[in-house]
Amino acid sequence: MSTAEYTQILRDAEHLSPEEQRELVEVLLQRLRVRDLPEGEAPRFEDLAGTAPYPLCGEDAQEYITRMRAEWDEREERL
């Protein structure tokens, strides 16, 4: 990467909100942690924690569980 590209990235990051800047730093650090693993070694959970966006599949986990239980109950009632 050239110095000009690096400088442009820093300028672009200045326009992010403090929260977005923190998220950017966290993502970059997590990528480095995973990339620095010895070859063939699987990443630990701690290395990957927080790397997925929330909610991962577009739905809160508790809402998903509630929906799945309701669908199961409906299925049971039909049988």
C-alpha positions as CSV (number, residue, x, y, z in Angstrom):
1,M,0.0,0.0,0.0
2,S,1.3,3.4,-0.9
3,T,1.7,6.2,1.6
4,A,-1.0,8.1,-0.3
5,E,-3.5,5.2,0.1
6,Y,-2.7,4.9,3.8
7,T,-3.2,8.7,4.3
8,Q,-6.5,8.5,2.5
9,I,-7.7,5.7,4.7
10,L,-6.8,7.7,7.8
11,R,-8.6,10.7,6.4
12,D,-11.7,8.6,5.6
13,A,-11.6,7.1,9.1
14,E,-11.7,10.6,10.6
15,H,-15.2,11.1,9.2
16,L,-16.5,8.0,11.1
17,S,-18.3,8.5,14.4
18,P,-16.3,7.5,17.5
19,E,-18.3,4.2,17.7
20,E,-17.6,3.4,14.0
21,Q,-13.9,4.1,14.6
22,R,-13.9,1.7,17.5
23,E,-15.6,-1.0,15.5
24,L,-13.1,-0.5,12.7
25,V,-10.2,-0.9,15.1
26,E,-11.8,-4.0,16.6
27,V,-12.3,-5.6,13.2
28,L,-8.7,-4.9,12.1
29,L,-7.3,-6.3,15.4
30,Q,-9.4,-9.4,15.1
31,R,-8.2,-10.0,11.5
32,L,-4.6,-9.6,12.7
33,R,-5.2,-12.1,15.5
34,V,-6.6,-14.7,13.2
35,R,-4.0,-14.0,10.4
36,D,-1.1,-14.4,12.9
37,L,-2.0,-18.0,13.9
38,P,0.6,-20.6,13.1
39,E,-0.2,-22.5,9.9
40,G,-2.7,-25.3,10.4
41,E,-3.7,-24.1,13.9
42,A,-7.4,-23.4,14.3
43,P,-8.4,-20.1,15.8
44,R,-9.7,-20.1,19.4
45,F,-13.1,-18.9,20.1
46,E,-11.6,-15.8,21.8
47,D,-9.9,-14.9,18.5
48,L,-13.2,-15.0,16.6
49,A,-15.6,-13.6,19.3
50,G,-17.3,-10.5,18.1
51,T,-16.3,-10.8,14.4
52,A,-19.8,-11.5,13.2
53,P,-22.2,-8.6,12.8
54,Y,-25.2,-8.5,15.1
55,P,-27.7,-9.9,14.5
56,L,-25.8,-12.5,12.4
57,C,-28.8,-13.8,10.4
58,G,-30.9,-10.6,10.6
59,E,-32.7,-11.8,13.6
60,D,-32.1,-11.6,17.3
61,A,-31.2,-14.9,18.9
62,Q,-34.1,-14.8,21.4
63,E,-36.6,-13.8,18.7
64,Y,-35.4,-16.8,16.6
65,I,-35.8,-19.2,19.5
66,T,-39.3,-17.8,20.3
67,R,-40.3,-18.2,16.7
68,M,-38.9,-21.7,16.4
69,R,-40.8,-22.8,19.6
70,A,-44.0,-21.3,18.3
71,E,-43.6,-23.2,14.9
72,W,-42.8,-26.4,16.8
73,D,-45.9,-26.0,19.0
74,E,-48.1,-25.4,15.9
75,R,-46.6,-28.5,14.2
76,E,-47.3,-30.5,17.3
77,E,-50.9,-29.3,17.5
78,R,-51.5,-30.3,13.9
79,L,-50.2,-33.8,14.5
